[in-house]
């Protein structure tokens, strides 16, 4: 109860979390800084704020245990299960702890040995080397993590700027197109009225000529039906010739040439670009 679950040593400045678990103040603070969140290493509960309450009772217990060595285990030398001798040698070949009798046995006779203390020192150095290497890699990876986060943040900021720019550009484009649309419709309406007026004038001219022709036809039909020869000759000798009605000068006005300006793709695209 007096040992911190993180450092596995007697509590130093013990604090209690909201979940009820106890840790050294420095241990839990470093744990939170590395994990980047406030959670309990024991139960995993996450806290919104870093609320640490000092546990005075646990502090006294840890201090008492430290002074009286309550948690110091009695040192016992390891013994060989087969020969009940002290394990003094380490077999480099089989990676086993051996007593002197085991080392002299036939199965280990050609193997390489070292005393346990030297083996411990060798493997501790290997562990330390691995620890230092991994610590360095951890630092490098953490730097890469931060760089990647910055890259992601940069992409988000740039994309936000571009999205705003695109929206503003298209809003301006829509405004320009709307103005061009209104101008084009106005020009087209004016052109239509001009063409219709010209065609109405031509229609009036055609109708007037038609009335003259129809009137002449009626008069000629009356002449054909005339029974009195004297009256017929008198009327026909004074009649004007129908050749004076000029139909060759008449023509039908077509709107297609005038509308070609609006139908032609090149002209239309030019108007849009303007």
C-alpha positions in Angstrom: 0.0 0.0 0.0 3.0 2.3 0.4 4.4 1.7 -3.1 3.6 3.9 -6.1 2.2 1.8 -9.0 4.2 3.9 -11.5 7.7 4.1 -10.1 7.3 0.9 -7.9 9.0 2.7 -5.0 7.8 4.1 -1.8 5.5 7.1 -2.2 7.0 10.5 -2.4 4.5 13.3 -1.9 1.6 11.0 -2.5 -1.7 12.3 -4.0 -5.1 10.7 -4.5 -7.1 11.0 -7.7 -10.9 11.4 -8.0 -11.1 7.7 -8.7 -9.4 6.8 -5.4 -6.0 5.6 -6.7 -2.8 6.9 -5.3 0.5 8.0 -7.0 3.5 10.1 -6.4 2.7 13.7 -7.4 5.7 13.8 -9.8 4.9 10.3 -11.3 1.3 11.1 -12.2 2.2 14.6 -13.5 4.8 13.1 -15.8 2.4 10.4 -16.9 -0.2 12.9 -17.8 2.2 15.1 -19.7 3.4 12.2 -21.8 -0.1 10.8 -22.4 -1.4 14.3 -23.2 -4.6 13.5 -21.3 -5.6 13.3 -17.6 -6.4 9.6 -17.0 -5.8 7.1 -14.2 -3.0 4.6 -15.0 -4.8 2.0 -12.9 -8.5 2.2 -14.0 -8.3 4.4 -17.1 -10.8 6.9 -15.8 -10.4 10.3 -17.6 -10.7 13.6 -15.7 -11.5 17.0 -17.1 -9.1 18.8 -14.6 -6.0 17.9 -12.8 -7.4 17.6 -9.3 -4.8 16.2 -6.9 -5.5 15.8 -3.1 -2.6 15.2 -0.8 -2.8 11.9 1.1 -1.2 12.6 4.5 -1.9 9.2 5.9 -0.3 7.5 3.0 2.7 9.9 3.2 3.2 8.9 6.8 2.9 5.2 6.0 5.4 5.5 3.1 7.8 7.4 5.3 7.6 4.8 8.1 8.0 1.9 5.6 11.0 3.6 4.0 12.8 4.0 7.4 12.0 0.6 8.7 12.5 -1.2 5.3 9.1 -2.8 5.5 9.2 -3.7 1.8 12.8 -4.9 1.7 12.8 -8.5 0.9 15.3 -10.8 2.5 18.1 -11.5 0.0 18.3 -15.1 -0.9 20.8 -16.6 -3.2 19.3 -18.6 -6.0 19.9 -22.4 -5.7 20.0 -25.2 -8.3 16.9 -27.3 -8.0 18.7 -30.5 -8.9 21.9 -30.1 -6.7 20.7 -27.5 -4.2 24.0 -25.6 -4.9 24.2 -21.8 -5.3 23.7 -20.7 -8.9 27.0 -18.9 -9.6 27.4 -19.3 -13.4 25.5 -18.2 -16.5 25.6 -20.5 -19.6 26.0 -18.2 -22.6 25.2 -21.1 -24.9 21.9 -22.2 -23.3 21.1 -18.9 -21.6 20.6 -20.6 -18.3 21.8 -20.1 -14.6 23.9 -23.1 -13.5 25.6 -24.3 -10.4 29.2 -25.5 -10.5 28.1 -29.2 -10.7 25.8 -28.5 -13.7 28.6 -26.6 -15.5 30.9 -29.6 -15.1 28.3 -32.0 -16.6 28.7 -33.5 -20.0 25.9 -31.5 -21.6 27.5 -28.2 -20.7 31.2 -29.2 -21.0 31.8 -27.4 -24.3 29.7 -24.4 -23.5 30.8 -20.8 -22.7 30.2 -19.6 -19.1 30.5 -16.4 -17.1 29.8 -15.5 -13.5 26.3 -14.2 -12.8 27.5 -10.7 -11.9 29.3 -10.3 -15.2 26.3 -11.7 -17.1 24.0 -9.2 -15.3 26.3 -6.3 -16.1 26.5 -7.4 -19.8 22.8 -7.7 -20.2 22.1 -4.6 -18.3 24.4 -2.7 -20.7 22.5 -4.2 -23.6 19.2 -3.2 -22.0 20.5 0.3 -21.4 21.7 0.5 -25.0 18.3 -0.6 -26.2 16.6 1.8 -23.9 18.7 4.7 -25.1 18.1 3.8 -28.7 14.4 3.5 -28.3 14.3 6.7 -26.3 16.1 8.5 -29.2 13.6 6.9 -31.7 10.7 8.0 -29.5 12.0 11.5 -29.5 12.4 11.4 -33.3 8.9 9.9 -33.8 7.4 12.5 -31.5 9.0 15.3 -33.5 7.6 13.7 -36.7 4.2 13.5 -35.0 4.3 17.2 -34.2 5.5 18.0 -37.8 2.6 16.0 -39.2 0.1 17.7 -37.0 1.5 21.1 -38.2 1.2 19.9 -41.8 -2.4 18.8 -41.2 -3.2 22.2 -39.6 -1.5 24.0 -42.5 -3.6 22.1 -45.0 -6.8 22.9 -43.2 -6.0 26.6 -43.0 -5.0 26.7 -46.6 -8.1 24.8 -47.7 -10.3 27.2 -45.7 -8.7 30.1 -47.4 -9.1 28.6 -50.8 -12.7 27.7 -50.1 -13.5 31.3 -49.1 -11.6 32.6 -52.2 -13.6 30.2 -54.5 -16.9 31.3 -53.0 -16.1 35.0 -53.4 -14.8 34.5 -56.9 -17.9 32.5 -58.0 -20.2 35.1 -56.3 -18.6 37.8 -58.4 -18.8 35.6 -61.5 -22.5 35.0 -60.9 -23.1 38.8 -60.5 -21.2 39.5 -63.8 -23.2 36.7 -65.6 -26.5 38.1 -64.2 -25.7 41.6 -65.5 -24.7 40.2 -68.9 -27.9 38.1 -69.0 -30.0 41.1 -68.3 -28.2 43.2 -71.0 -28.4 40.4 -73.5 -32.2 40.0 -72.9 -32.7 43.7 -73.2 -30.8 43.9 -76.5 -32.6 40.9 -77.8 -36.0 42.4 -76.9 -35.1 45.7 -78.7 -33.9 43.8 -81.7 -37.1 41.8 -81.7 -39.3 44.9 -81.6 -37.3 46.5 -84.4 -37.7 43.4 -86.6 -41.4 43.0 -85.8 -42.1 46.7 -86.7 -40.3 46.3 -90.0 -42.3 43.2 -90.8 -45.5 44.9 -89.8 -44.7 47.7 -92.3 -44.0 45.1 -95.0 -47.2 43.3 -94.1 -49.2 46.5 -94.6 -47.6 47.0 -98.0 -48.4 43.5 -99.0 -52.0 43.8 -97.8 -52.5 47.1 -99.7 -51.3 45.5 -102.9 -53.5 42.5 -102.2 -56.5 44.8 -101.9 -55.7 46.5 -105.2 -55.4 43.2 -106.9 -58.6 41.9 -105.5 -60.4 45.1 -106.5 -59.1 44.8 -110.0 -60.3 41.2 -110.2 -63.8 42.2 -109.2 -63.9 44.9 -111.8 -62.6 42.5 -114.5 -65.2 39.9 -113.5 -67.9 42.6 -113.9 -66.5 43.4 -117.4 -66.6 39.7 -118.3 -70.2 39.5 -117.2 -71.2 42.7 -119.1 -73.8 41.9 -121.9 -74.1 45.3 -123.4 -71.3 45.4 -126.0 -71.4 49.2 -126.4 -71.1 49.7 -122.7 -68.4 47.0 -122.4 -66.2 48.7 -125.1 -66.8 52.1 -123.6 -65.7 50.9 -120.1 -62.7 48.8 -121.4 -61.4 51.5 -123.6 -61.1 53.8 -120.6 -59.8 51.2 -118.1 -56.2 51.4 -117.0 -54.1 48.3 -117.5 -53.7 45.9 -114.6 -50.0 45.9 -115.4 -49.6 49.0 -113.3 -49.8 46.8 -110.1 -46.2 45.9 -109.4 -45.9 42.6 -107.5 -42.3 42.0 -108.3 -41.2 44.7 -105.9 -42.9 42.9 -103.1 -41.0 40.6 -100.8 -41.3 38.8 -97.4 -39.1 40.0 -94.6 -37.3 37.2 -92.8 -36.2 37.5 -89.2 -33.5 34.7 -89.4 -30.6 37.0 -90.6 -31.3 39.4 -87.8 -31.3 36.6 -85.2 -28.1 35.1 -86.5 -26.2 37.5 -84.2 -27.7 35.7 -81.2 -27.5 32.2 -82.6 -23.9 32.3 -83.7 -21.7 30.6 -81.0 -18.7 32.9 -81.7 -20.7 36.1 -81.4 -22.6 34.8 -78.3 -19.4 33.8 -76.5 -17.8 37.2 -77.4 -20.8 38.9 -75.8 -20.4 36.7 -72.7 -16.7 37.4 -72.4 -17.3 41.1 -72.7 
